Amino acid sequence: MNYTTANVHISEIRHGDTVLHDGKLVTVSRSNLRLGDFMGRTLMGDCYRLGTLPVTLVHFTTPTRR
């Protein structure tokens, strides 16, 4: 499996994205994203230190045919 990663702010994560969370590749669903009054935006219950810690977004690359 070929992929590249990019560190992005938690607000850039959308449902359907794949992220590296707790050492695992996880596809984000709508129920994983929450917006609360106290902690702000959370991804799978983690606020990523209130947005100061970047989220690792995964981009899958497909091999080109020759």
C-alpha positions as CSV (number, residue, x, y, z in Angstrom):
1,M,0.0,0.0,0.0
2,N,1.5,3.3,-1.1
3,Y,0.6,6.5,0.7
4,T,1.9,9.9,1.7
5,T,1.1,11.8,4.8
6,A,0.6,15.5,5.6
7,N,0.2,17.3,8.9
8,V,-2.9,19.4,8.9
9,H,-5.1,21.3,11.4
10,I,-8.0,19.4,12.8
11,S,-10.5,21.8,11.1
12,E,-9.3,20.6,7.7
13,I,-10.4,17.0,8.4
14,R,-13.7,15.9,6.7
15,H,-15.7,12.7,6.8
16,G,-14.3,10.2,4.3
17,D,-10.7,11.3,5.0
18,T,-8.1,8.7,6.2
19,V,-6.0,9.7,9.2
20,L,-3.3,8.1,11.3
21,H,-4.8,7.9,14.7
22,D,-3.1,6.1,17.6
23,G,-0.8,4.4,15.2
24,K,-3.6,3.0,13.0
25,L,-5.0,4.1,9.6
26,V,-8.6,5.1,10.2
27,T,-11.3,6.3,7.9
28,V,-13.2,9.2,9.4
29,S,-17.0,9.0,9.5
30,R,-19.5,11.7,10.3
31,S,-20.0,10.3,13.9
32,N,-16.2,10.7,14.5
33,L,-16.3,14.5,14.1
34,R,-17.9,16.6,16.9
35,L,-18.1,20.3,17.6
36,G,-18.5,21.0,21.3
37,D,-18.7,24.2,23.3
38,F,-15.9,23.3,25.8
39,M,-13.3,21.4,23.8
40,G,-14.0,22.7,20.3
41,R,-13.7,20.3,17.4
42,T,-12.9,16.7,18.3
43,L,-11.8,13.8,16.2
44,M,-12.7,10.4,17.7
45,G,-13.0,12.1,21.1
46,D,-9.5,13.7,20.8
47,C,-9.2,17.5,20.6
48,Y,-5.6,17.3,19.5
49,R,-4.6,19.7,22.3
50,L,-7.3,22.2,21.3
51,G,-6.0,22.4,17.7
52,T,-2.3,23.0,18.5
53,L,-1.2,19.4,17.6
54,P,-1.5,18.6,13.9
55,V,-3.5,15.6,12.6
56,T,-1.7,13.2,10.2
57,L,-3.8,13.1,7.0
58,V,-3.1,10.2,4.6
59,H,-3.2,10.5,0.8
60,F,-3.2,7.1,-1.0
61,T,-1.1,6.9,-4.2
62,T,-1.9,4.5,-6.9
63,P,0.8,3.1,-9.1
64,T,0.7,4.2,-12.8
65,R,0.4,1.7,-15.5
66,R,3.2,1.4,-18.0
